[in-house]
Amino acid sequence: QLQASGGGLVQSGWSLRLSCAASGTIFSVFSSKDMGWYRQAPGKQRELVASIITDGNTNYASSVKGRFTISRDNSRKRVYLQMNSLKPEDTATYYCNFLTDARPWGQGTLVTVSS
């Protein structure tokens, strides 16, 4: 499983750090997988906001570039999303998953940004 945590209610301009922990059968393959943070706002499609591949290269959606930073710790089987300068439009449920051959989506973690 991939379990996201760290969400909450914050004001515009604040920061949050999300964490995603691998467990179960995913634990042993985590280090060999390209990972992504996704989000889904109410009434909208799920979108990829940040990705990190096994060699550490990262990529970001234009809407979050310069504000969000994705990182991974293979020894701890975790991937992180540092979110700075949050905006109300960042309000969504955030999930982590593989970039390809996605595993079942977990519950995600809700981020609410008030103006």
Accessible surface in RSA format (square Angstrom, percent):
REM  Atomic radii and reference values for relative SASA: ProtOr
REM  Chains: A
REM  Algorithm: Lee & Richards
REM  Probe-radius: 1.40
REM  Slices: 20
REM RES _ NUM      All-atoms   Total-Side   Main-Chain    Non-polar    All polar
REM                ABS   REL    ABS   REL    ABS   REL    ABS   REL    ABS   REL
RES GLN A   1   142.61  79.7 128.74  94.1  13.88  33.0  46.92  99.9  95.70  72.6
RES LEU A   2    14.34   8.0   3.64   2.6  10.70  26.9   3.64   2.6  10.70  28.8
RES GLN A   3    87.04  48.7  84.88  62.0   2.16   5.1  45.48  96.8  41.56  31.5
RES ALA A   4     5.55   5.1   1.51   2.3   4.03   9.2   1.51   2.1   4.03  10.7
RES SER A   5    54.54  46.1  51.90  69.3   2.64   6.1  37.11  79.0  17.43  24.4
RES GLY A   6    37.56  46.3   0.00   N/A  37.56  46.3  24.97  68.5  12.60  28.2
RES GLY A   7    28.73  35.4   0.00   N/A  28.73  35.4   1.99   5.5  26.74  59.9
RES GLY A   8    29.15  36.0   0.00   N/A  29.15  36.0  29.05  79.7   0.10   0.2
RES LEU A   9   129.81  72.3 101.43  72.6  28.38  71.3 101.43  71.2  28.38  76.4
RES VAL A  10    10.69   7.0   8.51   7.7   2.18   5.3  10.69   9.3   0.00   0.0
RES GLN A  11   100.32  56.1 100.32  73.3   0.00   0.0  18.15  38.6  82.17  62.3
RES SER A  12    54.01  45.6  35.05  46.8  18.96  43.7  14.10  30.0  39.91  55.9
RES GLY A  13    48.75  60.1   0.00   N/A  48.75  60.1  26.46  72.6  22.29  49.9
RES TRP A  14   135.93  54.5 130.06  63.0   5.88  13.8 115.32  61.5  20.61  33.4
RES SER A  15    56.92  48.1  37.20  49.6  19.72  45.4  21.26  45.3  35.66  50.0
RES LEU A  16    31.46  17.5  26.61  19.0   4.85  12.2  31.46  22.1   0.00   0.0
RES ARG A  17   136.14  57.2 119.13  60.7  17.00  40.5  37.31  51.0  98.83  59.9
RES LEU A  18     0.00   0.0   0.00   0.0   0.00   0.0   0.00   0.0   0.00   0.0
RES SER A  19    18.42  15.6  18.23  24.3   0.19   0.4  18.10  38.5   0.32   0.4
RES CYS A  20     0.00   0.0   0.00   0.0   0.00   0.0   0.00   0.0   0.00   0.0
RES ALA A  21    27.84  25.6  26.59  41.0   1.25   2.8  26.59  37.4   1.25   3.3
RES ALA A  22     7.77   7.1   0.00   0.0   7.77  17.7   0.00   0.0   7.77  20.6
RES SER A  23    50.97  43.1  49.52  66.1   1.45   3.3  39.28  83.6  11.69  16.4
RES GLY A  24    60.56  74.7   0.00   N/A  60.56  74.7  41.51 113.9  19.05  42.7
RES THR A  25   109.51  77.9  95.27  96.6  14.23  33.9  89.34 120.0  20.17  30.5
RES ILE A  26     3.75   2.1   3.75   2.8   0.00   0.0   3.75   2.7   0.00   0.0
RES PHE A  27    98.35  49.2  98.35  60.9   0.00   0.0  98.35  59.6   0.00   0.0
RES SER A  28    93.46  79.0  61.14  81.6  32.32  74.5  51.13 108.9  42.34  59.3
RES VAL A  29    49.12  32.3  46.43  42.0   2.69   6.5  49.12  42.7   0.00   0.0
RES PHE A  30     0.00   0.0   0.00   0.0   0.00   0.0   0.00   0.0   0.00   0.0
RES SER A  31    42.96  36.3  35.07  46.8   7.89  18.2  31.43  66.9  11.53  16.1
RES SER A  32    79.89  67.5  54.39  72.6  25.50  58.7  50.05 106.6  29.84  41.8
RES LYS A  33    59.76  29.2  59.20  36.3   0.57   1.3  16.52  14.9  43.25  46.1
RES ASP A  34    52.22  36.6  46.65  46.4   5.57  13.2   3.88   9.1  48.34  48.2
RES MET A  35     0.00   0.0   0.00   0.0   0.00   0.0   0.00   0.0   0.00   0.0
RES GLY A  36     0.00   0.0   0.00   N/A   0.00   0.0   0.00   0.0   0.00   0.0
RES TRP A  37     0.00   0.0   0.00   0.0   0.00   0.0   0.00   0.0   0.00   0.0
RES TYR A  38    26.72  12.5  26.72  15.2   0.00   0.0  19.12  14.4   7.61   9.4
RES ARG A  39    14.94   6.3  14.80   7.5   0.14   0.3   1.90   2.6  13.04   7.9
RES GLN A  40    63.27  35.4  58.36  42.6   4.92  11.7  10.51  22.4  52.77  40.0
RES ALA A  41    21.76  20.0  18.78  29.0   2.99   6.8  19.07  26.9   2.69   7.1
RES PRO A  42   118.14  86.1  89.83  81.9  28.30 102.9 102.42  84.6  15.72  97.7
RES GLY A  43    91.69 113.1   0.00   N/A  91.69 113.1  45.02 123.6  46.66 104.5
RES LYS A  44   142.72  69.6 130.44  80.0  12.29  29.3  81.74  73.6  60.98  65.0
RES GLN A  45   160.48  89.7 148.86 108.8  11.61  27.6  57.40 122.2 103.07  78.2
RES ARG A  46    81.97  34.4  57.28  29.2  24.70  58.8  15.29  20.9  66.68  40.4
RES GLU A  47    74.82  43.0  69.41  52.5   5.41  12.9  30.45  58.9  44.37  36.2
RES LEU A  48    76.30  42.5  59.90  42.8  16.41  41.2  59.90  42.1  16.41  44.2
RES VAL A  49     0.49   0.3   0.00   0.0   0.49   1.2   0.49   0.4   0.00   0.0
RES ALA A  50     0.00   0.0   0.00   0.0   0.00   0.0   0.00   0.0   0.00   0.0
RES SER A  51    11.32   9.6  11.03  14.7   0.29   0.7   0.52   1.1  10.79  15.1
RES ILE A  52     8.29   4.7   8.15   6.1   0.15   0.4   8.29   6.0   0.00   0.0
RES ILE A  53    59.63  33.9  59.63  44.4   0.00   0.0  59.63  42.9   0.00   0.0
RES THR A  54    66.48  47.3  46.28  46.9  20.19  48.1  18.20  24.4  48.28  73.0
RES ASP A  55   103.44  72.5  62.78  62.5  40.66  96.1  48.01 113.0  55.42  55.3
RES GLY A  56    37.53  46.3   0.00   N/A  37.53  46.3  22.44  61.6  15.10  33.8
RES ASN A  57    94.08  64.9  88.54  85.6   5.54  13.3  19.97  48.1  74.11  71.6
RES THR A  58    62.12  44.2  31.82  32.3  30.30  72.2  12.15  16.3  49.97  75.5
RES ASN A  59    97.17  67.0  94.42  91.2   2.75   6.6  18.06  43.5  79.11  76.5
RES TYR A  60    43.68  20.4  29.93  17.0  13.75  35.8  28.06  21.1  15.62  19.3
RES ALA A  61    29.02  26.7  15.06  23.2  13.96  31.8  26.44  37.2   2.58   6.8
RES SER A  62   106.92  90.4  81.28 108.5  25.65  59.1  48.27 102.8  58.65  82.2
RES SER A  63    59.86  50.6  39.44  52.6  20.42  47.0  49.70 105.8  10.16  14.2
RES VAL A  64     0.03   0.0   0.00   0.0   0.03   0.1   0.03   0.0   0.00   0.0
RES LYS A  65   129.55  63.2 110.12  67.6  19.43  46.3  61.93  55.7  67.62  72.0
RES GLY A  66    80.15  98.8   0.00   N/A  80.15  98.8  41.91 115.0  38.24  85.6
RES ARG A  67    31.20  13.1  27.09  13.8   4.11   9.8  26.01  35.5   5.19   3.1
RES PHE A  68     5.02   2.5   0.00   0.0   5.02  13.1   0.00   0.0   5.02  14.4
RES THR A  69    73.20  52.1  72.17  73.2   1.03   2.5  44.94  60.4  28.26  42.7
RES ILE A  70     4.68   2.7   0.00   0.0   4.68  11.3   0.00   0.0   4.68  12.7
RES SER A  71    46.82  39.6  45.87  61.2   0.95   2.2  34.65  73.8  12.17  17.1
RES ARG A  72    38.36  16.1  11.65   5.9  26.71  63.6  11.95  16.3  26.41  16.0
RES ASP A  73    43.65  30.6  39.23  39.0   4.42  10.5  14.59  34.3  29.07  29.0
RES ASN A  74    51.89  35.8  45.81  44.3   6.09  14.7  17.37  41.8  34.52  33.4
RES SER A  75    97.85  82.7  61.17  81.6  36.69  84.5  57.94 123.4  39.91  55.9
RES ARG A  76   145.67  61.2 128.37  65.4  17.30  41.2  41.46  56.7 104.21  63.2
RES LYS A  77    36.30  17.7  36.17  22.2   0.13   0.3  10.45   9.4  25.85  27.5
RES ARG A  78    68.52  28.8  68.52  34.9   0.00   0.0   2.68   3.7  65.84  39.9
RES VAL A  79     0.00   0.0   0.00   0.0   0.00   0.0   0.00   0.0   0.00   0.0
RES TYR A  80    19.52   9.1  19.52  11.1   0.00   0.0  14.40  10.8   5.12   6.3
RES LEU A  81     0.00   0.0   0.00   0.0   0.00   0.0   0.00   0.0   0.00   0.0
RES GLN A  82    58.78  32.9  58.60  42.8   0.18   0.4  28.46  60.6  30.32  23.0
RES MET A  83     0.00   0.0   0.00   0.0   0.00   0.0   0.00   0.0   0.00   0.0
RES ASN A  84    58.14  40.1  58.14  56.2   0.00   0.0  15.36  37.0  42.79  41.4
RES SER A  85    58.93  49.8  55.18  73.6   3.75   8.6  19.32  41.1  39.62  55.5
RES LEU A  86     0.99   0.6   0.00   0.0   0.99   2.5   0.00   0.0   0.99   2.7
RES LYS A  87    83.23  40.6  83.23  51.1   0.00   0.0  36.99  33.3  46.24  49.2
RES PRO A  88    52.82  38.5  45.94  41.9   6.87  25.0  46.33  38.3   6.49  40.3
RES GLU A  89   118.79  68.2  94.27  71.3  24.51  58.4  61.36 118.7  57.42  46.9
RES ASP A  90     0.33   0.2   0.33   0.3   0.00   0.0   0.00   0.0   0.33   0.3
RES THR A  91    36.03  25.6  32.75  33.2   3.28   7.8  30.82  41.4   5.21   7.9
RES ALA A  92     0.92   0.8   0.62   1.0   0.29   0.7   0.92   1.3   0.00   0.0
RES THR A  93    30.84  21.9  30.22  30.6   0.62   1.5   9.48  12.7  21.36  32.3
RES TYR A  94     0.00   0.0   0.00   0.0   0.00   0.0   0.00   0.0   0.00   0.0
RES TYR A  95    28.28  13.2  27.60  15.7   0.69   1.8   4.65   3.5  23.63  29.1
RES CYS A  96     5.56   4.2   0.26   0.3   5.31  12.5   0.00   0.0   5.56   6.0
RES ASN A  97     0.34   0.2   0.34   0.3   0.00   0.0   0.00   0.0   0.34   0.3
RES PHE A  98     2.29   1.1   2.03   1.3   0.26   0.7   2.03   1.2   0.26   0.7
RES LEU A  99    54.98  30.6  30.16  21.6  24.81  62.4  30.16  21.2  24.81  66.8
RES THR A 100   101.27  72.0  95.04  96.4   6.23  14.8  72.39  97.2  28.89  43.7
RES ASP A 101   119.26  83.5  96.16  95.7  23.10  54.6  34.79  81.9  84.47  84.2
RES ALA A 102    55.67  51.2  24.91  38.4  30.76  70.0  24.91  35.1  30.76  81.5
RES ARG A 103    77.79  32.7  75.41  38.4   2.38   5.7  19.93  27.2  57.86  35.1
RES PRO A 104   123.70  90.2 100.42  91.5  23.28  84.6 110.87  91.5  12.84  79.8
RES TRP A 105    89.29  35.8  61.00  29.5  28.29  66.4  44.90  23.9  44.39  72.0
RES GLY A 106    34.90  43.0   0.00   N/A  34.90  43.0  23.33  64.0  11.57  25.9
RES GLN A 107   159.25  89.1 138.25 101.0  21.00  50.0  50.31 107.1 108.94  82.6
RES GLY A 108    15.51  19.1   0.00   N/A  15.51  19.1   0.77   2.1  14.74  33.0
RES THR A 109    15.79  11.2  10.86  11.0   4.92  11.7   6.56   8.8   9.23  13.9
RES LEU A 110   104.42  58.2  95.89  68.6   8.53  21.5  95.89  67.3   8.53  23.0
RES VAL A 111     0.00   0.0   0.00   0.0   0.00   0.0   0.00   0.0   0.00   0.0
RES THR A 112    45.35  32.3  45.35  46.0   0.00   0.0  35.32  47.4  10.03  15.2
RES VAL A 113     7.12   4.7   0.00   0.0   7.12  17.2   0.00   0.0   7.12  19.3
RES SER A 114    45.86  38.8  39.37  52.5   6.49  14.9  37.23  79.3   8.63  12.1
RES SER A 115   127.31 107.6  67.98  90.7  59.33 136.7  54.29 115.6  73.02 102.3
END  Absolute sums over single chains surface
CHAIN  1 A     6097.1       4702.3       1394.8       3166.6       2930.5
END  Absolute sums over all chains
TOTAL          6097.1       4702.3       1394.8       3166.6       2930.5
